[in-house]
């Protein structure tokens, strides 16, 4: 029987996000598997893997907030902005903790950030890193990103350990590079751990080896999350049997409210016995079935 839900995987260094998807696909024995939020091979930490109908909520999980623990090395600048790249400049480091604390607030809030040229972003259908490695000129447009929190965990010159809370699309490699340029000696991202992706935290993650053992022992449900786990901060509606049927057939629910329709909200929808039915989107006509998920009662899983 297909599995519909989410595994919170602790991705190891050296594997791509697609490598993890392929491993989970083999363990679960099903094709419909994806991830929410790419992690570079050099990074580790939280990588939500979605199976079956849970893949339909991937876009909302990818857009949710992220948290990282970044190790930044000052005095060494690389072409990729991380430890995998070629060194392009080295400088002496004479920074103090106070210097860094003074500079960090400048990087908080909504701002424009230029992604690294060695990134998976595409231009004319080609990955930027492929163009850069081929020696072609790469001009990357700045993008709007949001950084909510920057907290120094440790400063032992020339190495800074920094906790970062940010929104979708933030490149921690670019943050390390920009901080290094702002302070003078330059810097690169020496190591990165994602500690949270949306509601999924590193403390509740599972390694691939542990997941393999759980499948071997038949205990994988102990580390499995329902598809709606990624949406629990949304408002929810419980539908009558009549409205549940309408949703399953893609019919609108003619429910009106006095609220404005500038930003049509999304709702989690449940049956009267607690099954997750999917996502409703509000428009001027009422509530429209936006994503329908045919979940089963617990005793049928």
C-alpha positions as CSV (number, residue, x, y, z in Angstrom):
1,X,0.0,0.0,0.0
2,X,1.4,3.5,-0.9
3,X,2.8,5.5,2.0
4,X,1.4,9.1,2.3
5,X,3.4,11.2,4.7
6,X,6.7,12.8,5.6
7,X,10.1,11.6,6.9
8,X,12.2,14.2,8.6
9,X,15.7,13.1,7.4
10,X,19.0,14.2,8.8
11,X,20.9,14.5,5.5
12,X,24.6,13.6,5.8
13,X,27.4,15.6,4.3
14,X,28.4,14.4,0.8
15,X,24.9,13.4,-0.4
16,X,22.7,15.5,-2.7
17,X,19.1,16.0,-1.8
18,X,18.2,13.8,-4.8
19,X,20.5,11.1,-3.5
20,X,18.4,11.0,-0.3
21,X,15.1,10.9,-2.3
22,X,16.4,7.9,-4.2
23,X,17.4,6.1,-1.0
24,X,14.0,6.7,0.6
25,X,12.3,5.7,-2.6
26,X,14.0,2.3,-2.5
27,X,13.3,1.8,1.2
28,X,9.6,2.6,0.9
29,X,9.2,0.8,-2.4
30,X,7.3,3.6,-4.2
31,X,8.0,6.1,-6.9
32,X,6.2,9.2,-5.7
33,X,8.8,10.7,-3.4
34,X,10.2,14.2,-3.3
35,X,11.9,16.7,-1.0
36,X,11.1,20.2,0.4
37,X,14.1,22.6,0.2
38,X,17.4,21.6,-1.4
39,X,20.5,21.2,0.7
40,X,23.9,21.4,-0.9
41,X,26.0,18.2,-0.7
42,X,28.4,19.9,1.7
43,X,25.6,20.8,4.1
44,X,23.8,18.4,6.5
45,X,20.7,18.5,8.6
46,X,17.0,18.7,8.2
47,X,15.6,17.5,4.8
48,X,11.9,16.7,4.8
49,X,11.2,13.8,2.4
50,X,7.6,13.6,1.2
51,X,5.9,10.4,0.0
52,X,2.7,9.8,-1.9
53,X,0.0,12.4,-1.6
54,X,2.2,14.4,0.9
55,X,4.2,15.6,-2.1
56,X,1.2,17.9,-2.8
57,X,2.1,20.0,0.2
58,X,5.8,20.3,-0.8
59,X,5.4,23.8,-2.1
60,X,4.1,25.1,1.2
61,X,6.8,23.4,3.2
62,X,9.5,24.8,0.9
63,X,8.2,28.3,1.4
64,X,8.3,28.0,5.2
65,X,11.0,29.4,7.4
66,X,14.4,27.8,7.9
67,X,17.0,27.8,10.5
68,X,20.7,27.0,10.1
69,X,23.9,26.8,12.1
70,X,26.7,28.2,10.0
71,X,30.4,28.0,10.5
72,X,32.1,30.9,8.8
73,X,35.8,31.2,8.2
74,X,37.2,34.7,7.8
75,X,40.3,35.6,5.9
76,X,39.8,33.0,3.1
77,X,37.5,33.7,0.0
78,X,36.6,31.0,-2.5
79,X,34.9,31.2,-5.9
80,X,31.9,29.1,-4.6
81,X,31.7,30.9,-1.3
82,X,32.2,27.6,0.6
83,X,34.9,25.2,1.5
84,X,34.5,23.2,-1.8
85,X,35.7,26.0,-4.0
86,X,39.0,27.3,-5.2
87,X,40.7,30.0,-3.0
88,X,40.7,33.3,-4.8
89,X,42.0,35.6,-2.0
90,X,43.5,35.4,1.5
91,X,43.7,38.2,4.1
92,X,44.8,38.7,7.7
93,X,42.0,38.7,10.3
94,X,42.0,41.2,13.1
95,X,38.3,41.2,13.9
96,X,36.8,41.3,17.4
97,X,33.4,39.9,18.5
98,X,32.2,43.5,18.9
99,X,33.0,44.2,15.2
100,X,30.8,41.3,14.1
101,X,28.0,42.2,16.5
102,X,28.0,45.7,15.1
103,X,27.7,44.5,11.5
104,X,25.1,41.7,11.9
105,X,22.0,44.0,12.3
106,X,22.7,45.3,8.8
107,X,21.8,41.9,7.4
108,X,18.5,41.5,9.2
109,X,15.1,42.0,7.5
110,X,14.0,42.0,3.9
111,X,16.9,42.8,1.5
112,X,18.4,42.0,-1.9
113,X,20.9,39.2,-1.9
114,X,23.0,38.1,-4.9
115,X,23.2,34.2,-5.1
116,X,26.5,32.5,-5.7
117,X,27.4,31.9,-9.4
118,X,28.0,28.3,-8.4
119,X,24.4,27.5,-7.6
120,X,21.6,25.4,-8.9
121,X,19.7,28.4,-10.3
122,X,19.0,28.2,-14.0
123,X,19.6,30.7,-16.8
124,X,18.2,29.8,-20.3
125,X,17.5,26.3,-18.9
126,X,21.1,25.6,-17.7
127,X,22.3,25.5,-14.2
128,X,24.5,28.4,-13.2
129,X,27.2,26.1,-11.8
130,X,27.5,24.3,-15.1
131,X,27.9,27.7,-16.9
132,X,30.5,28.8,-14.4
133,X,32.5,25.6,-14.6
134,X,32.5,25.9,-18.4
135,X,34.1,29.3,-18.0
136,X,31.1,31.2,-19.3
137,X,30.4,34.6,-17.8
138,X,27.6,34.4,-15.2
139,X,25.8,37.5,-14.0
140,X,23.4,36.7,-11.2
141,X,20.6,39.1,-10.5
142,X,20.0,40.0,-6.8
143,X,16.9,38.5,-5.2
144,X,14.7,39.6,-2.4
145,X,15.2,37.5,0.8
146,X,14.5,37.8,4.4
147,X,16.7,37.2,7.5
148,X,14.9,37.2,10.8
149,X,17.6,36.4,13.3
150,X,21.4,36.2,13.5
151,X,22.9,35.0,16.7
152,X,26.6,34.5,17.5
153,X,27.2,31.1,19.1
154,X,31.0,31.2,19.2
155,X,33.7,33.4,18.0
156,X,37.2,32.0,17.9
157,X,39.1,34.0,15.4
158,X,39.1,33.4,12.4
159,X,36.0,31.1,12.8
160,X,32.5,32.3,13.6
161,X,29.6,30.0,14.5
162,X,26.4,31.7,13.7
163,X,22.7,30.7,14.1
164,X,20.5,32.0,11.2
165,X,16.7,32.1,11.0
166,X,15.6,33.1,7.5
167,X,13.0,32.9,4.8
168,X,12.8,30.9,1.6
169,X,15.6,31.4,-1.0
170,X,18.3,32.7,1.4
171,X,21.8,31.5,0.5
172,X,23.9,31.2,3.6
173,X,27.0,31.0,1.4
174,X,26.2,34.5,0.1
175,X,25.6,35.7,3.7
176,X,29.0,34.4,4.7
177,X,30.6,36.1,1.6
178,X,28.8,39.4,2.1
179,X,29.6,39.5,5.9
180,X,33.2,38.9,5.0
181,X,33.2,41.8,2.5
182,X,31.4,44.1,4.9
183,X,34.0,43.4,7.7
184,X,37.0,43.5,5.4
185,X,39.0,40.3,5.4
186,X,36.5,38.3,3.4
187,X,35.0,35.0,4.4
188,X,33.5,31.7,3.2
189,X,31.1,29.2,4.6
190,X,33.1,26.4,6.1
191,X,30.2,24.2,7.2
192,X,26.4,24.3,7.4
193,X,23.8,22.4,9.3
194,X,20.1,23.0,8.7
195,X,18.5,22.8,12.2
196,X,14.9,23.5,11.1
197,X,12.7,23.5,8.0
198,X,9.2,24.7,8.8
199,X,7.9,22.6,11.8
200,X,10.6,19.9,11.3
201,X,13.6,20.3,13.7
202,X,16.9,18.5,13.8
203,X,16.0,17.0,17.2
204,X,13.2,15.0,15.7
205,X,15.0,14.0,12.5
206,X,16.2,10.5,11.7
207,X,19.4,9.3,9.8
208,X,19.1,7.2,6.7
209,X,20.7,4.3,8.5
210,X,18.1,4.5,11.3
211,X,15.3,4.8,8.8
212,X,16.6,1.7,7.0
213,X,16.6,-0.2,10.3
214,X,13.1,1.0,11.0
215,X,11.9,-0.4,7.7
216,X,13.7,-3.7,8.4
217,X,12.0,-3.9,11.8
218,X,8.6,-2.6,10.7
219,X,8.8,0.4,13.0
220,X,9.0,3.1,10.4
221,X,5.6,4.6,11.5
222,X,7.4,5.7,14.7
223,X,9.4,8.3,12.7
224,X,6.6,9.1,10.2
225,X,4.6,12.3,10.0
226,X,1.2,12.8,8.5
227,X,0.9,15.0,5.3
228,X,-0.8,17.8,7.3
229,X,2.2,18.1,9.7
230,X,3.6,20.8,7.4
231,X,0.4,22.9,7.7
232,X,-0.5,22.8,11.4
233,X,0.0,26.5,11.8
234,X,-2.9,27.1,9.4
235,X,-6.5,27.4,10.4
236,X,-8.6,24.3,10.0
237,X,-12.2,23.4,9.0
238,X,-14.2,20.2,9.8
239,X,-16.5,19.3,7.0
240,X,-19.8,17.6,7.1
241,X,-20.3,14.4,5.1
242,X,-22.1,16.4,2.4
243,X,-19.3,18.9,2.1
244,X,-16.7,16.2,2.2
245,X,-18.3,14.6,-0.8
246,X,-18.4,17.9,-2.6
247,X,-14.7,18.4,-2.0
248,X,-13.8,15.0,-3.2
249,X,-15.6,15.7,-6.5
250,X,-13.9,19.1,-6.8
251,X,-17.1,21.1,-6.1
252,X,-17.0,24.5,-4.4
253,X,-18.4,25.0,-0.9
254,X,-20.7,28.0,-1.0
255,X,-19.6,29.5,2.3
256,X,-19.3,33.2,2.4
257,X,-17.7,35.5,5.0
258,X,-17.4,39.2,5.5
259,X,-13.6,39.0,5.2
260,X,-11.9,40.8,2.2
261,X,-10.6,38.7,-0.7
262,X,-7.3,40.5,-1.4
263,X,-5.2,37.5,-0.3
264,X,-7.4,34.4,-0.5
265,X,-6.5,32.3,2.5
266,X,-5.9,28.6,2.6
267,X,-7.5,26.2,5.1
268,X,-6.8,22.7,6.2
269,X,-9.9,20.5,5.7
270,X,-10.8,17.5,7.8
271,X,-13.7,14.9,7.9
272,X,-15.8,14.5,11.0
273,X,-13.7,11.5,11.9
274,X,-10.4,13.4,11.7
275,X,-9.1,12.5,8.3
276,X,-7.1,15.1,6.4
277,X,-9.0,15.9,3.2
278,X,-6.8,18.5,1.7
279,X,-6.5,22.3,1.3
280,X,-9.3,24.7,0.5
281,X,-8.8,28.1,-1.1
282,X,-11.2,31.0,-0.6
283,X,-12.4,33.1,-3.5
284,X,-15.5,35.3,-4.1
285,X,-17.7,32.3,-4.7
286,X,-16.8,30.5,-1.5
287,X,-14.3,27.8,-0.6
288,X,-12.7,25.9,-3.6
289,X,-11.0,22.5,-3.3
290,X,-7.4,23.5,-4.0
291,X,-5.5,20.2,-3.1
292,X,-7.6,17.1,-2.4
293,X,-5.9,14.3,-0.4
294,X,-7.6,11.0,-0.2
295,X,-6.4,10.0,3.3
296,X,-7.4,6.7,4.9
297,X,-8.5,6.0,8.4
298,X,-5.7,5.0,10.8
299,X,-6.8,1.4,11.0
300,X,-6.4,1.0,7.2
301,X,-2.8,2.3,7.1
